[in-house]
Structures are given as C-alpha cells and as structure tokens.
Amino acid sequence: HHFNSAERMLNCSPDLNFRVFTDFNLQGIFVKISIENARWCRCRHCPMCQLAKSRKQRAHLFKSFAAADLSIQKYTFLTLTQNNVPLNELRATLNNMSKAWDKLYKRSKFPAVGFLRSFEVTMQRQRMPWDIKKNSGPPVRSADGQLMAHPHFHILLDMEEDYFTRSFKKTEWFSTEWRSALKVDYNHIVHIRKIKAGSDGDFTK
C-alpha cells in the first residue's frame, strides 16, 4: 500500500498548465492565475495535493469574508490544547478532541454563532538554554521510543454581537469548559484574542 501511494505521489501532476487572465473592476486591474488539466493523485500526504487543497480553502475563506461586515468587531481567535501524546496515540487523541469540541460548541452558554477550525500537530522538542518562545532542541520521545506530538486547535470564532459588551467571558472560562468537554483533570494552555479589522481590511490580533 505504501509503495503504491509513493508511486502515485511521485507522478502527481507532472505537467501543470497555468492560465493567466486579467480582471477589471472599479478598484483596478487584477491578474489572476488558475491551474488547468492537473492530474492530482489525491493521496492524503501528497505535498502538491495539500498545497492545492489549502489554496482552494483559502480562496473560499477570502470569498466568505468579502461579504462579512468587518466594522462589527465580533471575531476572536481561540487556541485549545491538550497534553502531548506519543505518536502511536495521536489518532485516538484527534478523535477525542474533535468530539470534545463538538460537545463544547453545542453547549447553550457557548458565546459563538459560527466558527472555522483548523487542527495542527507539532513535534515536541527539548528546551534549550537560548530558547525564548519555542523549543529548538532534539525531539522528545516516550519511554518506548515514540516521538511526542503536540496536538492543538486554532479556531476563528464568530461571536454573538453583544459578546464584548454584555456576555464577555475570560480565558479561564474557556479553559474550564474545554477541560470539562475533554474530560481531563489538568489545566490546558488556552488563548483567546479579539481580532480587529485594520485600515486596509485585514485582520489583526
């Protein structure tokens, strides 16, 4: 199976045709590029397919926010974590975290009306004397030699319109609710920040 997947990824879209065209509107002239006649292998771990998928999702996201009223500052960026786990326990951990998020979001007191969630897994590394923000040492392994993974959620939340004026909740509230949904007895690293629209329309935290 792995050899078949490797062969498919090796032959993924060997020739790409790019179409360049110009778009005119009231704001100016824009050059757009699209890919035509691509033969994607559709393997889950193919870097070419993942790049194409991420760009497609990015385009959908920008299209959605183009219609959003950014003058109403009600968006937040939430990060939810849990304890690091060995690599061979990662699949079960992902399933458990997804179920916990579904449970948390459906609670009547959760202050969001919509969300965009992404999942990220990074490798746990040892902390070096010169490290300030991120650890840069060698990978950490479990007692049986498994690499240690750090799974976490990055979530863009569309909050209720009166969230920042009447129903504001502190970081401790999200930490307590996430711990309850995940059914663990330890405190997680949880961050939540308000997102503001800059003068050019871009989001800033």
Disulfide bonds with the S-S distance in Angstrom:
none
